[in-house]
C-alpha cells in the first residue's frame, strides 16, 4: 500500500470511530466514560496480541481506532472539567 492510501484509510477509520462514539454519547444514556475506557483497554490488549502478524491493513485499522478512542475520551473528560468551572 502506498503512504497516501495508508493516511486516507487511517483518517477515514479515525473519523468514523469518533463519529460513532459521539453519536453513542448523544443517544445512549447508559454509555459512560468508564465503558469507553474499558473498550479502549480491550483495544490495547487486542493490539498487543499480534504474535502471528495481522498485516498492515489491520494494523492501520487498530491504530486509528485506538487513536480515535483516546481522542474522544480526552474530549469527554475535558468537557466535564469545563462544566465544573
Order of alpha helices (4+ residues) and beta strands (2+ residues): alpha-alpha-alpha
